[in-house]
Each structure stands twice: as structure tokens, then as C-alpha cells.
């Protein structure tokens, strides 16, 4: 029996923007045609390939109760350079450097699988002053996948987007709306729902003043969605960008605020649904944990529900290994492996990138301090056996050996270590010399590679404290191992 060819029906979505109202026809035919009426300067510019609809239409969902659905993400920092100096493993470096691309692929896959209406990107899609056309071509290929499915993209520029040359030269498909430096509103309808999407981009990398007062008023009778890149009331480790108060967001009359900038996921309960999705893929140990995006559904009764979906490919985690009472090297390796296996079981992402921290009080502390590279190699080997388990770095945090009350029974190496910790490294002249040497070394590094020594004077002094303490322990460890005659 011959089947009749598939003929898509109208999805009953009407969009209006910049004074234009017209049919938003069945996906992917004439997809997001509204954006072809965009004004000069509103979209990123550069040729990225054909924008013709796919030859095989994608069937749309039809229901008596039609919901408006979108995925909300931010801070992808596409193709961000490696930030950790500890990533010396070439395979691990490749995994982490490619993870942001894989996360974007996962986001697009989610949009296609869920047949959402839009992808909302709340700033910092790019990372800094990028000029790589490889990044541009990759981004173009993913946007084209969404375009062919008739899925719109609503994007604002954050502080990193504003610095990106790609952002100024890339031409997006007609289905992509990049909000400019002046507040704009895009209106659409789906079924009985009226949707108003409000956006405002950073005009330049710095945005010390609030942006909220610049947004247009909510559209009466519509579900109002605001897209903003903001540091809110401030957060440790983040400069102030477009500050605003969460209470003001709740009082704005908007139904949903799609925020970006802070890299940790947060939701702020109240009148409106306010989501800071965090970044979809961590870049180093300070961006640890599983990373996600928000799948948002606006029901025909205007109820907003949010579903968190994992997107991270590589998941950074700190793993503590207590070696108290362990006095054999092989046993220590077994304990390390058990800790890695336990963390692997708890890790939701495909790859675990672990920073091991060996702690406790053990007779092996001297040997482990001297031969830390050997233990890291052993941990890496066991990670290979576990599968998709990587060692980013191995840190030592052992308790200092106790000094017996009877001075005659005291270990001279232990006493020397205590002397170095309590007196030598505390001398101002010695500390000043170390500060000067470290500052000279930092001056030879590019600015983006200096964060390991602290971001301010307090952080720098903390780094010096750790450096001196580790140095004293290293000297004592070498003396202790030599005293025992260990090879």
C-alpha cells in the first residue's frame, strides 16, 4: 500500500517583532521567518553557510493544550583555553579543551530530542577575544542544526561576548535573534499563550551599572521572559557586572528571568521563576560538580516548570583519601583506588576528573611527599582500569608528626621540621626574599596564568604561606627518607 507523503500542518504559532506580525509556519518550513525582518546591527555578522530549510520536514507536536518550551543556558565559554597548569596529561588536556564543544552538542541534542521552541543563551557563549574560525565554523554547524529543526535561538552578549571578535563578525541564521545594546522585546504566540521575550546585551565588556531599569515594561497578558547577564548582588570570585537585587527581579512583573554570569547553578524562589543555570561544562577544579541546563515549560495556564538536565562531559571533583594508619605503599595505592571507585560511582557525567587529596597521619607521609609523582602515576594507572577516570592533580595534606614529651626520644628530623615551620619561615627577612622571587616569576607569566598565586594581596599571602610550609615539609621528607636508607 502506497503511503501518502507527509504534509506538515500549521503549528498555530504567530510571532511579531519590530512592528511585523506574520505566520510562524510549521517547522522547519519558513522557520522563525520573523527574524528576517531584523534591523541592521541587531545580529552577529559573517557567512556561515546555507540557511535553507531541511529537505525532510520534522513533525511537530500537536495538543489541545500547547506549551511553550525552551532550554536556558549561559556561560559556555566556547573553546576556552586551559586554565589549570596541572593539566600535563596530553589526553586529559584534549578532553578538557574539547569539553565545551561537546557540551554545546549535548545542548543542541536536548533541544532536538525535546522539540523545544527555543534555546535561550544568557551571555558568554564565547570566551574573550577569540579569533579562531574553527570556533566559528563549529558554532555555525550547531546553529544550523537548530535552524533546520525550526528551533529559534535568543541570545544576549555578556562581558566575554562583548570582547569576542567572532561575535561581531559572525552572521547567524534567520532563526537566531541576538539582542543589541538597547532593550528589545520579541513577541510570539503559541496556541492560547502570548509570549514576550525581553533581552539586553552588554554594549562593552564592563557593565558597572544596573541593566534592569533599561528593560522594557512587561507586555500585558503575555508570559514575560527576561534574559540578563548579571552578577546580582555580587559573588566571591566574580567582578561586579550589571548588579541587581533579586527582590527587584521578583517585583519586575516578569514571569521568568533567564540569567547568566555566575558559574554556580542557583534558583531564587518568589513571585517569578528566576534561574541562574551555572555553566554547562566546568573548566577546572574550581568549577567542580555536575553541570546542567534548564528545560523550561510554560503551560497554557501560564504555570512555569523547570527540569534540570545534565550537559557536562567531564566532571571535576575533589576526592579526599584518608591514609591514617596505612604503613605500606601498596596498601596506600589500594585505598586510593577505592576512593576513586566510590567517586566514579557518584559521578553523573561521562568522565571524572579528580583532584586527589591524601590526608591523615601515616608513617608513609615522608615517602609520599618525596615520591608524590610515583603515587600520582599509580593513581592514574588505576584510574585507567576503572575507566573514564582521570587524575588532574595529587595534593598532600598530612598531619604533622607529633613530638614526644620526652625530648630525648624526639626524632631530630621531626624537630627540624617543626623548627622550620615555627621559626625560619616566619622571619620577615626570609619571607620578603621569597615574596620577591615569586613576584619575579609571576612577571614572566602572561596575566591569565597568574591566578594560581592568588587574585589579590590576601590570596597572594596565602599562597606564600602554603609555599613555605610545603618547602619545609619537602626538606624534612628528603632527610627522613635518607635517614632510613630508602631508595
N, C-alpha and C positions, 0 to 999 in steps of 0.2 A: 504494500500500500504506500502510495506517494504521500510524503508529508508536505503540508503547506509551508512555505517559507515563513520564518519568524518575522513578524511586523511589530515593532515596538509601539506602544501606545503612549499618549501624553502622560507625563508624571504629575501634571497639575501643579507645577511649581512656577510661579511668576516672580520675577526679580525686577527691581527698579533701582537705578543709581544715576546720579548726576542728571536728574530730570528725564531719564529714559525708563520706560516700562515696556516689557515685552515678554514673550513666552520663553521660559527656561525649559527647552524641549527635552524629550526623553533622552537619557544617557545612552551612548555618547553623542548622539546627533545634535549638532548645534550647541554643544555643551558649554555652559557658562557664557553664552553669547553676549551677555550684559557687559562683560569686561572689554569687549571690542570697542566700546564707546568711551573708554578711559581717556582722561585728558593728558596732554604731554607732560612728562616728568613724573607721572604717578607710578610708572612701572620701571623695574630694572631693565637695563638695555644691553643686548648683544644677541646675535643669531645663535639659536641652539638646536635648530633642526626643524623638521616639518611639524606642523600643528594640526594636520588634517585628522578627522576622527577615525577611529579604528574601523576596518572593513567589516568586522563582525560585531554587531551591537551587543552590549551587555544587558541582560534582562534586569529590570528594576523591580523592587518590591512594591506591592500594592496592598493596601489595608484600609479598612474603614476608618481606622484611627492612625493617621500618618504622623510619625515622629520626625523631628529634625535631629540628626545625629552628626557629631563631629569628633575628631581627635584633636586634643590640645597638647602641645609640646612646646619646649623652648630650650635655649642654651645647648644646642647640639655641638657648636664649635667645630664644624665640619673640617676634617683634616688638621686638627690642632696638633702642633709639634709636641714631641715627647717632653714631659715636664720633669720626669724623675731621672736623676743622674744615676740611680741604682739599676736602671734597665740595661744591663750589659749583655744579657742573653739576646742574641740576634733574633731568635724565633719569637721570644716574648715581646721584643720591641716591635716586630712586624705585626703581631696580634693586636697590641695596644694601639699602634698607629692606624690600623685599619678598622678598629672597633667603631669609630664614629660613623664610618660609611655603612658598616653592617647594621648599625642601629637605625640609620635612615631607611635602609632597605626593609628592616623589620617594621618600621612605622608605616611605610607605604603598603607593605603586605597586609598589615592590620586594616588600613583604610579600605583596601580592595576586598578583603575577606568579609568585613562587616558592612560593605556597601554604604559607607557613610556619605553624607552630603558634602562635607568639607574637612580640610585639615587646617588647623589654626596654629601658627608658629609665632610665639610671643617674643621674638627677638633673638639675636645672637645665633642665627643659623650658621654664619661663617665665623672664622676666628681671626681677628686682627687684620692687618694689611696684606691679605692674601692676593697673590697674582697668578697662582697656578691655574692654567687652563685645564689641567687634569681634573681639578676640583670642579671647575665649571661644567665640563663635559659629563662628569658623574652626576652632578646635581640635575643637569638638563635631562639625563636619561630617566631619573626618578620622577621628576615633574611631568615628563611625557607619559609615564605610566598612569599617573593620576588623571592627566588630561584626557587620555584615551578612554578612561572609565567615566568621564564626566564628573569627576570629583574636583571641586573648587579648592583653592588654597588662599587663605587670608594670612598675610604676613606683615609684621612690623619690623623695623630695624631697631636694634638695641645699641649699646655702646660699642660692641665689637663689629656689628654690621656696618655702623657708620664709618668705620675705618677701612672697610674692605673695598678694594678696587673692583673686585668681581661684582659686588653689589651695585656699583654704578654703571657697569658695562654689560651686564647680562640682561638679555631680553627674555622675559618669561612667556609661556603660552597664554592665550587669552583667558584661560581658566584660573590664572593667578592674579590676585589683587595685592599689590604692595602699597600699603598706606604711606602717605608722604609726611612731611614735617608739619602739616596743618591737619587738624582733626577732620575726619571724614566719617560718613555713615553710609553703609550699603544696606538696602532694604530688600527683603525677599519674602515670598510666601510659600508654604508647603501645606497643602490641604487647608485646614482651618487656621493654621498657625501663621502669624506675621512675625518675621524675624528682622531685627535691626542689629547689624554688626558695626561697632564703632572702633576705630583704630587711629593711632597717632604714633609716628616713628620719631626716633631721635634724629634731629637735624645735623648734629655733630656728636663726637664721642662723649663730650662732657654734657651732663644734664643735671646741674645742681638744684634747679628749681622744680617745683611740683608740676606735673603734667595734667593731673586730674581736673583742675579748673578750666583747662583748654578743651576738654571733651564736649561734644555737643550734648544737648539735653536728651534724655530718653524719649523714644518715639512712643506716643500714646497708643495703647492697645497692642503693642508688639512685645515679643520677648527680646530684651535688650542685652546684647553680649558685648562687653568691652575688652579690648586687647591692649595691655600696657606692660612695658618693661620698667620695673621699679625695684628699688632696694627697700621699699616700705619704710618702716621707722628706723632702719639700719640693722646691720647684722655683722658679727665678727668675721673678719677676713674679706669683707666687701666694702668698697668705697660707696659713697652716697650718690645714688642716681635716681632722679625723679622721685624724691621722697613723698610719701603719703601715709595717712593713717588708715588702718583697716576699718575703723568706725566710719570714716568718711566714705569709703567704698560701699559699705553697707547702706549708708544714707543716700547714695547717689541715685537710687531708683532703677539701677540696672539689675538684671536677674542673674547674670553670670559674669564674673571677671576672670579672664584668661590672662594670668600674669606670667612674667618671666624675670630672670636675672639671678635670683637666689638658687643655688645648686642643690639645695635640700628640699625634698617634697614637703609641702605643708597645705593644710586646709583650714580656713578660718570661718567657723560657724557663725551664723547670724541670719539676717534678712535675705541677703544674697548668697549665692554659691560662689565662693572665692577660692581659687586653686592656684597655688604655686607648684607646678608639676615637678620641679627639680630638673636635672639634666637627664636625658635618656641613656647616657653612657658615661661612666666615670673615666677620668683620665689618669688618676694617680691615687695613692693610698689615702689622701685627704678627701677623696670623693668616693668613699667606700660604700658598700651595700648594693643591694639590687636597685636598678634604676627602671623607671616606668614612665608611661604617658597616661593621659586621662581620656577615656572613651565616654563622651557625654551624650546623653539622650534627653531631648526636650519633648515631653509627651504633649498630646493635643490639649490636655488640661493645664499646660504650662509647668507641670512638675518637672524638675531637673534632677536627674540621677547621674552619678559618676561612677564609672568602673575603672579600676586601676589595672593596667596591662603592662607586663614586663617587656622591656626592649633591650636591656643590657646584654651584651655578648660576653664581655669579660667583667667579672665582679671582683673588685678589690676588697680584701678583708684582712684585719689584724688577727693573728692566731697566737694566743699565749700558750706556752708549753712549760709546765712546772716540772722541774727536774729535781725537786727536793728528795734527798736520799738516794738518788741514782749515782752509782760509783763506777759504772762500766760504760765504755764508749758505745758498744753495740746496743746495750740496753737503752742508752740515750737516743740512739737512732730509731729504735722501735717505738719509744714514747713519742718522738716527733712524728713518725708515720701515723700513729694512732690519732694524734691531734689533727693532722691533715685530713685523714679519712673522715673524722667526725665533722669537720668544717665543710668538706666536699658534700657530705650528705645534707647539710643545711643550706647549701648554696643553690639558689634558684636559677642562676644564669649558666649558660653552657660551659664557661671557663671560670675557674677560680684562680685569682692572682693573690697569693698570700704573702704577708709580711710576718715572718716568724719572730717571736719574742721569747727567748729562753730565759726562764726566771727560777727563783727558788734558791736553796742553799745546797750545794753539791760539791764533793771533793773534785769533780771534773771541771770546776769553774776556771781554774788556771789553764788547763789544757784546751778547753773550749775557746777561751779568749785568744790563746796563741794560734790555734788551728781552726778558727771560725770559718775560713774558706773551705776547709775539708768537710766540715759539718754541713755547710750550705750545699756543697756538691752532693753529699749523701742525701740531703733532703730533696734536692732536685731529681735525683735518680728515683727515689721512692715516689715522688710526685708523678713522674712518667709512668710508673707502674699503676698508680691509682687511676690515671687518665685525666686529661684536661685540667691538671693541677700544676700551677707554676709558682716558683719562689721568686718574689720580687726583691726581697732583702731578708737578711737574718740579723736580728739585734740581740744583744746580751744585756740582761738586767738582773744579774745575780746579786744576792745579798752578800755583803762584805763578811769575810770570815771573822768570827769573834776572837778577841784576845783574852786568854785565860787570866784570871785574877792573880795567879802566881806568876810574877814577871819572869821567874827563872824558867818556866815552862813555855813561855811565849815563843811563837815562831818568828824568827828575825825578819823573814820576808813579809809576814803579815804586819809586823810592827813598822817596817819601812813603808809599806803601802799606806798605813794609817798616817804616818808622818807626812808623806807627800800630799795626801788628801787634806789633812787638817792644817798644815803649816806652809809647805812650799808653795802650793798653787794659790794660797790665799794672800801671798805677799804682793803688794801693789806693783812693785817694780817688775816682778816676773809676769804678772797678769798684763801689764802695759805692753811688755815686749811681745807677748802672744797676740794681743789685740792688733798691734801694728803689723805683724806678719800676716794675720788673717785678712786685714784690710788691703794689704798689698796684693794678696792672691785674688781677692774679690774684684779688685780693679782690673785684673786681666781677663775677667769673665764678662760675657755680654749681660746686660741688665736682666734678661729673662731667666738667666741661670744662677742668680744670686739668692733666690728665695730660701735655699736650704740654711742660710746663715741668719734667718730672721727678716721680717718685713719692717721692723722698726728697732729703735735702740734697746728696748726691753727684750725683744726677741733675739737680738744680736748678743746681749749679755748672757742670755740663757744658753745660746749656742756655745759661747766661750766656756761657760760652766761645764757643760757636757763634754766638750773637747778636752779640757784639762783633767776631768775625772777619768775619762776613758784612757787618756795618756798615762796617768798614774797606774791604773789597773793593768794596762798593757806591759809596762815596765816590770811590775811585780809578777805578772804571769810568766814572763820570759825568765825571770830569775828563779821562780819556783820550779818551773819545768826543768831548767838547767840543774838545779839543786838535786832533783830526783833522778837525773840522768836519763829522762825520757828523750827519745829521738824524735 
